[in-house]
Amino acid sequence: METRTPLFTPVLITGCLIILISFAVRASFGVFQIPIAEEYGWLRSEFSFAIAIQNLFWGIGQPIFGAIAEKIGDRKAIIIGAFTYAAGLVWSGYALSPASMQAAEMFVGFGIAGTGFGVILAVVGRASSDENRSMSLAITTAAGSAGQVVGAPLAEGLLGVMPWQSVFLVFAVLILATILFLPFMRAPSRPEKAAELVEQTLGAALKKAVRDPSFGLIFIGFFSCGYQLAFITAHFPAFVTELCSPVAAGGILANIGVTTTSALGAISISLIGLFNIVGTLVAGWLGNKYSKKYLLAGIYTGRTIAAALFIMLPITPMSVLIFSAVMGALWLATVPLTSGLIAHLYGLRYMGTLYGIVFFSHQLGGFMGVWLGGRFYDAYGDYTLVWWIGVGVGALSALVHLPIREKPAAKAVPAE
């Protein structure tokens, strides 16, 4: 009989700390859009393409790091990811051309993969008991939201006292500091299931998942999540800076210290992260009680409605804050449900790799959202068309989750 595991374990706490720092840095990149463009005279599409490449290589790296973790160990994979991430940030600080910045973001993307959801959620999932797993995944995901709360304002504050190049170097040091937590990142063995787990090879698990129509639907559905999140993270601070007048921002929000539209843009990203902490935890709690596929369909429907209303109504500081709060509550709530659904359907043994494959769709969407945002802005002078594409793919994601068969695949090791 399986020993009951407490919810808050050293693995969970350590995973949360690593995710928090990794995502704090990642979430800050939109704040650099205008300072870099002003210094070098780059088009909006050039830095946007660098962030788009970052998202794409994050997606490419996720199944790779998942497989590395399953082959040589979680902690070694995280160390490789941290050094790759730091190297990319240092390179970003010294990049003098769009091509150099775009090459640097390949390393940053791979680094995020090694210190992000695929590796961390897999080890947290294995370390959690069946009854705690959904909530443990939600808490870890919420830690990423906490990083988003502090990341953009921290970057904004540092930009006030040092050049943007130095901010990248500071962030590189923070990423390397995550290695200090790794002695606590050890999932306990689960010997009672070991005999079952060794029977299935990685190749067999991949073959089984790819043949399952539900896996394909999950893959397609995660695209819009990446599109919407990456577009907003990369472009929303600049979007807010340009569409909200300084007088309006200062008049309404001066009592909380927001007196410029650039500060409002940074605060909006932080507010998304703040509300996402609550939304993600609620999603994890609901995931233990209700159908994950219907919860995911509901989240994507909510995002679709929120985005459509925001772009149709006048853009004001107050509408920015309301949208940030609503979108934040739905932001990463998809992650514990999607990762939990994969664990439930295909087992825990190769969860990191299988989730990494699905996450590639998420990052492919992220690539498109960030890149199209820059391209359409340069072509049309605004982001309207990109917003409406996001509304459309959000509606598609809501629909494709409905036919998923929420039962474990044949011979897979069940998560619950």
N, C-alpha and C positions, 0 to 999 in steps of 0.2 A: 504494500500500500504506500502511495506517494506521501512523503513528509510535507506537511504544509509549510510553504515558504512565506515569510513576511513580505509585505508590499515594498517597503523601502529597504533595499539591500545595497551593499557597497557598489555592486555592478550598476544598479539603477542610478544611484547618485553620481557615480563617475561618468556614466554615459550622458547624463543631463549636463554636467559641467563641460564636457567636450563639445556636445552639440551647441550649447549656449554660446561658447566662444567662436566656434566655427561659423555659426549663423549670424552672429553679431557682425563679423567682418563681411560676410557675403551680402547681408542686407544693406550695407552702407554704400554700395557701389553707385547707386543712383544719385547720391549726394555729390559725386565727383563729376557728373555730366557737364555742368556749366563751368566750374573752375578750369577743367582741362580744355574745354572748347575755347574759353576766353584767352588762355595762355598761348595755345598753339594755333588757334583759328581753325580747328578741325570742324568738319560738318557733324551734325548731330548723328548722322548715320554711321560715322566712322567709330566713335566710341561705343555706340549702340551695338555695332557688329562685334566689337571686342567682348562686350558682355554676353552677346548672343553665343559667341564661340565658347565662352566660359560655361554657359548653360549646356551647350551641346556636349562638351567634353566631360562635364559632370555626369551627364547621362551615359556617355560611352564608358566612363570609368567606373560607374556604379556596379555593373555585373562583374567587371574585371576585379575590382577590390573585394566584391563578395566572394568570388572564387579564390582570391589570394587568402582571404581570412579563413576560408574553409580548408585551404591547403596547408598554410604555414602558421595560422593562428591569428586571432582578432587583434591582439596587441601589436604584433609586427606589422600588420596591414595598416593600423592607425599611425604607427611611426613613419612608415613610408609616405602615407597621405599627408602627415603634418609637415615633413620636410619638403615635399613637392609643393604644398600650399604656400609655405613660407618663401620658397624659391620664386614662385610665380609672383608673389606680392613684391618682393625686392626688385624683380625684373620690371614690374609695373611702375615702380617708383622711378626707374631710370629710363623708361621708354621715351623715345624722342619722336617717334613716328607712329601713325596708326597701325602699320604692319607689325612694328615691334610690340605695341600694346596688345594687339590681337594674338601674337605668338605667346606673350606672357600669360594671357588668360587661358590658354590651353593647360598650362601648368596649374593655374588656380583652380580650374574646373576639375582636373584630376585630383587635386588636393582636397577639394570639398567632398568628392566621392569617397576618399579614404577616411575622412573625419566626419562623415555625415550619416544620413539615415540608413543606408543599406547595411553598413557594417555595424553601427551602433544598435539599431533596432533588432538585428538578428541576434546579437549576443544578449541583449536585454530580454528578448523573447525566450531564448533558451534558459536564461537564469530565472525566469518567472514561473510560478506555478500556474496551472491551467486556469484557476479561478481569478488570478491576478493579471493574466497576460494582457488582456485588452486595456486595462487601466494602466499597466506599466508602459505599454507602447504609447498611450495617450500622454502620460506624464513626460516621457522622453521627448515626444513631439512638441509638447508645450514648452519645454526648455528651449527648443529652437525659436519659439515665439518670444520667449524672454530675451533671447539674444537680439531679436529684431527690435524689441523695445529700446534697448540701449545702444544698438549698433549705429543707426543713422544719427541720433543726437550726439553720440560720442564723436563720430566723424565730423559733424558740423562744428562741434566745440573745438576739436583739434585743428580744424581748418582756420579757426579764428586766431590761432597762436603760432601756427607753423605752416609751411607750404604743403601742398597736397602730396608731394613726393615723400616728405618725411612721415606723413600719416600712414602711407603704405608700409614704411619700415617699422613703425610702431606696431602695426597690425601683424606683421611677420613675427615679431617677438612674441606677441600674444598667442599666436598659433603654435609656436614651438613650446610654449609653456604648458600646453595640454599634455605633453609627454610626461610631465611630472605626476599626472593622475593615474597613469597606466598600471602601476603595481596593484591597484584595487580593481582593475578591469579583468576579473577572472570569473567566468561562469562556472558554477558547480556542475560536476558530472551528474548524469541522470542514468545510472547503470541499469535501472529496470527497463529502459527502452533501448539500450545499446544494441541488443540482438536484432531488434526490428530495424534500427537505423542503418546498420551495415549492409543489410540485404539490398538496399537500393543505391545504385551508383548515380553520380551526377548526370551522366549521359541518359540514364533511364528516366530520371526525374525530369530532365529537360524535354525529352521526347514525349513523355506523358502529358506534360503541361501544354506543350505546343499543339498537341492533337486535341486538346480540350477546348471547345468553342468558348467556354466561359473565360478561359485565360486570355483569348483574343479580345473578348469584350472588355475585360478589365484593362488590357493594354490600350485599346482605343479610347476608353473613357478617361484615362489619366492624362490624355493629351491636353484637354482644355484646362485642367488644373495648372499644368506647367505654363500654358500660354498666358492665362490671366495673371498668375502670381509673378512670373518673370517680367511681364510687361509693366505691371504696376510698380514692382520694386525698382526697375530701371528707369522708368519714365515719369512716374507720378510726382516726384519732387520737382522736376522741371515743369511738368504740366501745371502744377499748382502755382509755381513761381510766376508763370507767364499769364495765367488766366485770372488770378485773384489780385486785386489792386492792393498795394501796400497800405493805403489808408483804411481799406475795409478790414484787412487782416489785423492791423494795429488797433482799430477802434473796437473791435469785438473781443479780441483775444489778449489785449495788452495786460489785462489783470493777471494772466498766467505767464507773462513774459514773452509772448509771441508777438513781435512787433514788425517782422518782415515776412514776406511770402516765402523766402528760402527757408526760414525757420518753420513756417507752417508746413512746407513740404516735408521737412525732416520729421516734424511732430506727427504728421499723418502716417508715415511709415511706422513710427513708434506706436501710435494708437492702434494700428492694425495688429501689431504684435501683442499689445496688451489685451485686446479683446479676444485674440486668438487663443491665449492661454485658457480662458474660460471655455471658449467654443471647443477646443480640442479635448479638454478634460470631460466636458459633457458628452462629446462624441464617443470617447472611450468608455464612459459609463453606460451609455445607451447601447454600444456595441456588444456588451455582455448580455443584454436583455432582448434586443430586437434584431431583425434581419439587417445585416450590414449593407446588402445591395440596395434596399429601400432607403436606408439612411443616406447612402451616397447619392442616390437619385434626388432625394430631397435637398441635400446640400447644393448640388449643381443647379437645381431649379432656383433655389434662393439666390445664388450668385448671379444667375442670368437675369432675374428680375431686378436685383440691386444695381447691376451695371447698366441695364437699359434705362431705369429711372434716373440714374445719376447723369447720364449723358443727355437725356432729353430735357432735364430741368436746368435752370440757370446755375452756373458754377459760382458758388459763394463760399467764404470761409466756413460757414456753418454747414453747408451741404457737403463740403470736403470732410469735415469731422464726422458727420452722420454716416456718410458712405464708408469712411475708414472703420468706424465702429461695426457697422453691419457686415462689411466684407471681412473684417478681422475675425468676427465670430465664426465665419465659414471658411477661413483661410487655409489652415493646415488640418482642419478637422477631417479631411479626406485621408490623411496619411495613416493614423492608427487603424481606421476602418479598412483601407486598402491592404495594408501590410497584414492586418489580422485576418482578412479574408483569404489572402494567399496562404498564410500559415494554416488556416482551417481547411482549405481545399487540398493543399499539397504537402503539408507537414512542415516540421521545423528544421529538418536536417539540412536542406538546401534553400531555406527561406531567403538568405542573403542574396544568392545568385538569382533566384526567381523574381524576387522583388526588384533586384537591380535591372532585370530585363524589362519589367513593367515600367520601372522608373525612367528607362531610356525614352519611352513615349512621352512621359512628363517633361523631360528635358528637351526633347525634340519640339514639343509645344512651346517650351520656354525660349528656345532658339528663335522660333518663328515670331513669337510675341515681341521679343526685344528687337530683332532685326527689322521686322515690318514697321515697328514703331518709329525707328530712325529713318527708314526709307520713305515712309509715307509722310513723315513730318517734313523732310527735306523737299518732297515733291509737292505737297499740298499746304504746308504751313500749319497743320494741326493734326490731332490724333483721332479725329472722329471715326474714320473708316476702320482703324485698328480696333477701336472700342466695339464697333458693331460686329466685326468678325469674332471678337471674344464672346459677345452675346450669343452668336450662332453656334460656336463650338461648345459653349456651356450647355445650351439646350440639347445638343447632340449627346453629350456625356450623360445628361439626365436620362435620356431615352435608352442608351445602350446598356445601362446597368440593369434594366428591368428583366431581360431574358436570362440573366446569369443564373445558373443552377447552383444554389448554395448548399451543395453537399460534397463531402470529400471525394476526390477522384479515387478510382479503384486502386486498392493496395497502397494508397498513400498513408503516411503516418499522421493521424489526426492531431490537431493542436488542442482540441478541446473535447 
